[in-house]
Amino acid sequence: MVAAASLDDVTPESSGGPIVSMRWILSHLLGEVARHAGHADILRELIDGETGR
């Protein structure tokens, strides 16, 4: 689906939510993944003192 879409494509108006672009969706997804990875890194550091470096 992502490969066939342009970053400027927008969600259909009938979706019920706000109209957003594929660019916004992908950047939001990337931010969420990074946030969760950061949380996992913090938990690991609390458990064994190791950092993700």
PDB file of N, CA, C and O in Angstrom:
ATOM      1  N   MET A   1       0.826  -1.180   0.000  1.00  0.00           N
ATOM      2  CA  MET A   1       0.000   0.000   0.000  1.00  0.00           C
ATOM      3  C   MET A   1       0.875   1.250   0.000  1.00  0.00           C
ATOM      4  O   MET A   1       0.618   2.181  -0.763  1.00  0.00           O
ATOM      5  N   VAL A   2       1.887   1.284   0.829  1.00  0.00           N
ATOM      6  CA  VAL A   2       2.740   2.463   0.916  1.00  0.00           C
ATOM      7  C   VAL A   2       3.530   2.650  -0.372  1.00  0.00           C
ATOM      8  O   VAL A   2       3.716   3.781  -0.821  1.00  0.00           O
ATOM      9  N   ALA A   3       3.993   1.569  -0.969  1.00  0.00           N
ATOM     10  CA  ALA A   3       4.784   1.680  -2.196  1.00  0.00           C
ATOM     11  C   ALA A   3       3.975   2.285  -3.334  1.00  0.00           C
ATOM     12  O   ALA A   3       4.539   2.951  -4.202  1.00  0.00           O
ATOM     13  N   ALA A   4       2.676   2.066  -3.347  1.00  0.00           N
ATOM     14  CA  ALA A   4       1.823   2.578  -4.420  1.00  0.00           C
ATOM     15  C   ALA A   4       1.319   3.988  -4.143  1.00  0.00           C
ATOM     16  O   ALA A   4       0.684   4.591  -5.009  1.00  0.00           O
ATOM     17  N   ALA A   5       1.583   4.522  -2.969  1.00  0.00           N
ATOM     18  CA  ALA A   5       1.052   5.836  -2.593  1.00  0.00           C
ATOM     19  C   ALA A   5       2.118   6.914  -2.713  1.00  0.00           C
ATOM     20  O   ALA A   5       3.314   6.652  -2.586  1.00  0.00           O
ATOM     21  N   SER A   6       1.656   8.117  -2.958  1.00  0.00           N
ATOM     22  CA  SER A   6       2.529   9.290  -2.951  1.00  0.00           C
ATOM     23  C   SER A   6       2.489   9.903  -1.555  1.00  0.00           C
ATOM     24  O   SER A   6       1.483   9.782  -0.856  1.00  0.00           O
ATOM     25  N   LEU A   7       3.565  10.554  -1.146  1.00  0.00           N
ATOM     26  CA  LEU A   7       3.577  11.202   0.170  1.00  0.00           C
ATOM     27  C   LEU A   7       2.553  12.319   0.262  1.00  0.00           C
ATOM     28  O   LEU A   7       2.175  12.727   1.360  1.00  0.00           O
ATOM     29  N   ASP A   8       2.100  12.817  -0.882  1.00  0.00           N
ATOM     30  CA  ASP A   8       1.111  13.894  -0.892  1.00  0.00           C
ATOM     31  C   ASP A   8      -0.321  13.386  -0.973  1.00  0.00           C
ATOM     32  O   ASP A   8      -1.256  14.185  -0.914  1.00  0.00           O
ATOM     33  N   ASP A   9      -0.520  12.064  -1.109  1.00  0.00           N
ATOM     34  CA  ASP A   9      -1.876  11.506  -1.098  1.00  0.00           C
ATOM     35  C   ASP A   9      -2.509  11.763   0.260  1.00  0.00           C
ATOM     36  O   ASP A   9      -1.820  11.768   1.281  1.00  0.00           O
ATOM     37  N   VAL A  10      -3.816  11.975   0.273  1.00  0.00           N
ATOM     38  CA  VAL A  10      -4.522  12.239   1.529  1.00  0.00           C
ATOM     39  C   VAL A  10      -5.583  11.178   1.768  1.00  0.00           C
ATOM     40  O   VAL A  10      -6.007  10.476   0.850  1.00  0.00           O
ATOM     41  N   THR A  11      -6.000  11.080   3.021  1.00  0.00           N
ATOM     42  CA  THR A  11      -7.047  10.126   3.376  1.00  0.00           C
ATOM     43  C   THR A  11      -8.373  10.586   2.774  1.00  0.00           C
ATOM     44  O   THR A  11      -8.582  11.781   2.569  1.00  0.00           O
ATOM     45  N   PRO A  12      -9.264   9.645   2.494  1.00  0.00           N
ATOM     46  CA  PRO A  12     -10.568  10.038   1.946  1.00  0.00           C
ATOM     47  C   PRO A  12     -11.396  10.794   2.983  1.00  0.00           C
ATOM     48  O   PRO A  12     -11.264  10.563   4.185  1.00  0.00           O
ATOM     49  N   GLU A  13     -12.238  11.684   2.512  1.00  0.00           N
ATOM     50  CA  GLU A  13     -13.082  12.469   3.414  1.00  0.00           C
ATOM     51  C   GLU A  13     -14.077  11.594   4.160  1.00  0.00           C
ATOM     52  O   GLU A  13     -14.540  11.974   5.235  1.00  0.00           O
ATOM     53  N   SER A  14     -14.415  10.437   3.615  1.00  0.00           N
ATOM     54  CA  SER A  14     -15.411   9.567   4.236  1.00  0.00           C
ATOM     55  C   SER A  14     -14.851   8.743   5.390  1.00  0.00           C
ATOM     56  O   SER A  14     -15.569   7.927   5.969  1.00  0.00           O
ATOM     57  N   SER A  15     -13.567   8.945   5.737  1.00  0.00           N
ATOM     58  CA  SER A  15     -12.963   8.136   6.798  1.00  0.00           C
ATOM     59  C   SER A  15     -13.473   8.511   8.186  1.00  0.00           C
ATOM     60  O   SER A  15     -13.286   7.751   9.137  1.00  0.00           O
ATOM     61  N   GLY A  16     -14.110   9.664   8.313  1.00  0.00           N
ATOM     62  CA  GLY A  16     -14.660  10.071   9.602  1.00  0.00           C
ATOM     63  C   GLY A  16     -13.701  10.856  10.467  1.00  0.00           C
ATOM     64  O   GLY A  16     -14.131  11.515  11.414  1.00  0.00           O
ATOM     65  N   GLY A  17     -12.424  10.807  10.174  1.00  0.00           N
ATOM     66  CA  GLY A  17     -11.427  11.545  10.946  1.00  0.00           C
ATOM     67  C   GLY A  17     -10.904  12.721  10.145  1.00  0.00           C
ATOM     68  O   GLY A  17     -11.433  13.045   9.081  1.00  0.00           O
ATOM     69  N   PRO A  18      -9.869  13.353  10.658  1.00  0.00           N
ATOM     70  CA  PRO A  18      -9.288  14.485   9.928  1.00  0.00           C
ATOM     71  C   PRO A  18      -8.602  14.010   8.643  1.00  0.00           C
ATOM     72  O   PRO A  18      -8.141  12.872   8.561  1.00  0.00           O
ATOM     73  N   ILE A  19      -8.542  14.876   7.660  1.00  0.00           N
ATOM     74  CA  ILE A  19      -7.866  14.555   6.409  1.00  0.00           C
ATOM     75  C   ILE A  19      -6.373  14.768   6.621  1.00  0.00           C
ATOM     76  O   ILE A  19      -5.937  15.875   6.936  1.00  0.00           O
ATOM     77  N   VAL A  20      -5.595  13.708   6.447  1.00  0.00           N
ATOM     78  CA  VAL A  20      -4.146  13.785   6.638  1.00  0.00           C
ATOM     79  C   VAL A  20      -3.448  13.184   5.426  1.00  0.00           C
ATOM     80  O   VAL A  20      -4.034  12.392   4.687  1.00  0.00           O
ATOM     81  N   SER A  21      -2.197  13.568   5.232  1.00  0.00           N
ATOM     82  CA  SER A  21      -1.421  13.056   4.100  1.00  0.00           C
ATOM     83  C   SER A  21      -0.669  11.787   4.497  1.00  0.00           C
ATOM     84  O   SER A  21      -0.495  11.486   5.678  1.00  0.00           O
ATOM     85  N   MET A  22      -0.234  11.058   3.479  1.00  0.00           N
ATOM     86  CA  MET A  22       0.589   9.873   3.722  1.00  0.00           C
ATOM     87  C   MET A  22       1.882  10.284   4.425  1.00  0.00           C
ATOM     88  O   MET A  22       2.403   9.536   5.252  1.00  0.00           O
ATOM     89  N   ARG A  23       2.400  11.468   4.101  1.00  0.00           N
ATOM     90  CA  ARG A  23       3.605  11.989   4.752  1.00  0.00           C
ATOM     91  C   ARG A  23       3.366  12.111   6.262  1.00  0.00           C
ATOM     92  O   ARG A  23       4.224  11.727   7.056  1.00  0.00           O
ATOM     93  N   TRP A  24       2.200  12.646   6.662  1.00  0.00           N
ATOM     94  CA  TRP A  24       1.887  12.804   8.083  1.00  0.00           C
ATOM     95  C   TRP A  24       1.763  11.430   8.744  1.00  0.00           C
ATOM     96  O   TRP A  24       2.267  11.223   9.847  1.00  0.00           O
ATOM     97  N   ILE A  25       1.096  10.499   8.073  1.00  0.00           N
ATOM     98  CA  ILE A  25       0.905   9.154   8.631  1.00  0.00           C
ATOM     99  C   ILE A  25       2.251   8.481   8.883  1.00  0.00           C
ATOM    100  O   ILE A  25       2.480   7.928   9.958  1.00  0.00           O
ATOM    101  N   LEU A  26       3.142   8.528   7.891  1.00  0.00           N
ATOM    102  CA  LEU A  26       4.444   7.868   8.037  1.00  0.00           C
ATOM    103  C   LEU A  26       5.316   8.543   9.087  1.00  0.00           C
ATOM    104  O   LEU A  26       6.020   7.861   9.831  1.00  0.00           O
ATOM    105  N   SER A  27       5.281   9.876   9.159  1.00  0.00           N
ATOM    106  CA  SER A  27       6.094  10.553  10.177  1.00  0.00           C
ATOM    107  C   SER A  27       5.538  10.292  11.574  1.00  0.00           C
ATOM    108  O   SER A  27       6.305  10.165  12.528  1.00  0.00           O
ATOM    109  N   HIS A  28       4.215  10.209  11.707  1.00  0.00           N
ATOM    110  CA  HIS A  28       3.595   9.879  12.995  1.00  0.00           C
ATOM    111  C   HIS A  28       3.971   8.451  13.405  1.00  0.00           C
ATOM    112  O   HIS A  28       4.298   8.205  14.566  1.00  0.00           O
ATOM    113  N   LEU A  29       3.925   7.519  12.463  1.00  0.00           N
ATOM    114  CA  LEU A  29       4.287   6.128  12.728  1.00  0.00           C
ATOM    115  C   LEU A  29       5.745   6.017  13.153  1.00  0.00           C
ATOM    116  O   LEU A  29       6.062   5.297  14.100  1.00  0.00           O
ATOM    117  N   LEU A  30       6.626   6.719  12.466  1.00  0.00           N
ATOM    118  CA  LEU A  30       8.045   6.705  12.813  1.00  0.00           C
ATOM    119  C   LEU A  30       8.277   7.261  14.216  1.00  0.00           C
ATOM    120  O   LEU A  30       9.079   6.719  14.977  1.00  0.00           O
ATOM    121  N   GLY A  31       7.576   8.341  14.558  1.00  0.00           N
ATOM    122  CA  GLY A  31       7.701   8.915  15.901  1.00  0.00           C
ATOM    123  C   GLY A  31       7.231   7.956  16.982  1.00  0.00           C
ATOM    124  O   GLY A  31       7.851   7.856  18.040  1.00  0.00           O
ATOM    125  N   GLU A  32       6.135   7.250  16.720  1.00  0.00           N
ATOM    126  CA  GLU A  32       5.614   6.289  17.695  1.00  0.00           C
ATOM    127  C   GLU A  32       6.582   5.124  17.894  1.00  0.00           C
ATOM    128  O   GLU A  32       6.815   4.695  19.024  1.00  0.00           O
ATOM    129  N   VAL A  33       7.142   4.614  16.803  1.00  0.00           N
ATOM    130  CA  VAL A  33       8.103   3.507  16.903  1.00  0.00           C
ATOM    131  C   VAL A  33       9.328   3.953  17.692  1.00  0.00           C
ATOM    132  O   VAL A  33       9.814   3.220  18.553  1.00  0.00           O
ATOM    133  N   ALA A  34       9.826   5.152  17.403  1.00  0.00           N
ATOM    134  CA  ALA A  34      10.996   5.671  18.120  1.00  0.00           C
ATOM    135  C   ALA A  34      10.696   5.851  19.604  1.00  0.00           C
ATOM    136  O   ALA A  34      11.544   5.566  20.450  1.00  0.00           O
ATOM    137  N   ARG A  35       9.510   6.316  19.916  1.00  0.00           N
ATOM    138  CA  ARG A  35       9.127   6.516  21.316  1.00  0.00           C
ATOM    139  C   ARG A  35       9.099   5.183  22.060  1.00  0.00           C
ATOM    140  O   ARG A  35       9.603   5.080  23.179  1.00  0.00           O
ATOM    141  N   HIS A  36       8.507   4.163  21.437  1.00  0.00           N
ATOM    142  CA  HIS A  36       8.442   2.850  22.084  1.00  0.00           C
ATOM    143  C   HIS A  36       9.828   2.228  22.213  1.00  0.00           C
ATOM    144  O   HIS A  36      10.116   1.569  23.212  1.00  0.00           O
ATOM    145  N   ALA A  37      10.684   2.426  21.225  1.00  0.00           N
ATOM    146  CA  ALA A  37      12.053   1.915  21.313  1.00  0.00           C
ATOM    147  C   ALA A  37      12.794   2.599  22.456  1.00  0.00           C
ATOM    148  O   ALA A  37      13.573   1.959  23.162  1.00  0.00           O
ATOM    149  N   GLY A  38      12.557   3.883  22.641  1.00  0.00           N
ATOM    150  CA  GLY A  38      13.171   4.605  23.756  1.00  0.00           C
ATOM    151  C   GLY A  38      12.700   4.078  25.091  1.00  0.00           C
ATOM    152  O   GLY A  38      13.486   3.966  26.032  1.00  0.00           O
ATOM    153  N   HIS A  39      11.412   3.749  25.183  1.00  0.00           N
ATOM    154  CA  HIS A  39      10.885   3.189  26.429  1.00  0.00           C
ATOM    155  C   HIS A  39      11.537   1.842  26.726  1.00  0.00           C
ATOM    156  O   HIS A  39      11.891   1.558  27.870  1.00  0.00           O
ATOM    157  N   ALA A  40      11.695   1.014  25.694  1.00  0.00           N
ATOM    158  CA  ALA A  40      12.331  -0.293  25.886  1.00  0.00           C
ATOM    159  C   ALA A  40      13.782  -0.128  26.320  1.00  0.00           C
ATOM    160  O   ALA A  40      14.271  -0.897  27.148  1.00  0.00           O
ATOM    161  N   ASP A  41      14.470   0.862  25.775  1.00  0.00           N
ATOM    162  CA  ASP A  41      15.862   1.121  26.144  1.00  0.00           C
ATOM    163  C   ASP A  41      15.955   1.539  27.611  1.00  0.00           C
ATOM    164  O   ASP A  41      16.862   1.111  28.326  1.00  0.00           O
ATOM    165  N   ILE A  42      15.024   2.366  28.054  1.00  0.00           N
ATOM    166  CA  ILE A  42      15.001   2.796  29.461  1.00  0.00           C
ATOM    167  C   ILE A  42      14.757   1.598  30.376  1.00  0.00           C
ATOM    168  O   ILE A  42      15.422   1.455  31.401  1.00  0.00           O
ATOM    169  N   LEU A  43      13.804   0.738  30.009  1.00  0.00           N
ATOM    170  CA  LEU A  43      13.517  -0.444  30.830  1.00  0.00           C
ATOM    171  C   LEU A  43      14.732  -1.360  30.916  1.00  0.00           C
ATOM    172  O   LEU A  43      15.051  -1.875  31.988  1.00  0.00           O
ATOM    173  N   ARG A  44      15.408  -1.561  29.791  1.00  0.00           N
ATOM    174  CA  ARG A  44      16.593  -2.423  29.814  1.00  0.00           C
ATOM    175  C   ARG A  44      17.665  -1.823  30.711  1.00  0.00           C
ATOM    176  O   ARG A  44      18.301  -2.544  31.479  1.00  0.00           O
ATOM    177  N   GLU A  45      17.872  -0.520  30.628  1.00  0.00           N
ATOM    178  CA  GLU A  45      18.885   0.123  31.459  1.00  0.00           C
ATOM    179  C   GLU A  45      18.537  -0.024  32.939  1.00  0.00           C
ATOM    180  O   GLU A  45      19.426  -0.210  33.771  1.00  0.00           O
ATOM    181  N   LEU A  46      17.252   0.057  33.269  1.00  0.00           N
ATOM    182  CA  LEU A  46      16.835  -0.117  34.662  1.00  0.00           C
ATOM    183  C   LEU A  46      17.075  -1.550  35.140  1.00  0.00           C
ATOM    184  O   LEU A  46      17.403  -1.775  36.305  1.00  0.00           O
ATOM    185  N   ILE A  47      16.911  -2.513  34.234  1.00  0.00           N
ATOM    186  CA  ILE A  47      17.058  -3.918  34.609  1.00  0.00           C
ATOM    187  C   ILE A  47      18.522  -4.314  34.779  1.00  0.00           C
ATOM    188  O   ILE A  47      18.896  -4.889  35.801  1.00  0.00           O
ATOM    189  N   ASP A  48      19.359  -4.005  33.771  1.00  0.00           N
ATOM    190  CA  ASP A  48      20.734  -4.510  33.835  1.00  0.00           C
ATOM    191  C   ASP A  48      21.818  -3.448  33.661  1.00  0.00           C
ATOM    192  O   ASP A  48      23.001  -3.785  33.602  1.00  0.00           O
ATOM    193  N   GLY A  49      21.445  -2.198  33.580  1.00  0.00           N
ATOM    194  CA  GLY A  49      22.432  -1.132  33.489  1.00  0.00           C
ATOM    195  C   GLY A  49      23.021  -0.920  32.109  1.00  0.00           C
ATOM    196  O   GLY A  49      23.785   0.024  31.909  1.00  0.00           O
ATOM    197  N   GLU A  50      22.684  -1.778  31.144  1.00  0.00           N
ATOM    198  CA  GLU A  50      23.199  -1.638  29.782  1.00  0.00           C
ATOM    199  C   GLU A  50      22.415  -0.565  29.035  1.00  0.00           C
ATOM    200  O   GLU A  50      21.206  -0.415  29.215  1.00  0.00           O
ATOM    201  N   THR A  51      23.119   0.167  28.206  1.00  0.00           N
ATOM    202  CA  THR A  51      22.451   1.141  27.347  1.00  0.00           C
ATOM    203  C   THR A  51      22.468   0.632  25.921  1.00  0.00           C
ATOM    204  O   THR A  51      23.169  -0.331  25.613  1.00  0.00           O
ATOM    205  N   GLY A  52      21.706   1.267  25.049  1.00  0.00           N
ATOM    206  CA  GLY A  52      21.614   0.840  23.659  1.00  0.00           C
ATOM    207  C   GLY A  52      22.763   1.313  22.795  1.00  0.00           C
ATOM    208  O   GLY A  52      22.655   1.263  21.570  1.00  0.00           O
ATOM    209  N   ARG A  53      23.836   1.762  23.367  1.00  0.00           N
ATOM    210  CA  ARG A  53      24.967   2.279  22.581  1.00  0.00           C
ATOM    211  C   ARG A  53      25.971   1.221  22.278  1.00  0.00           C
ATOM    212  O   ARG A  53      26.979   1.495  21.627  1.00  0.00           O
TER     213      ARG A  53
END
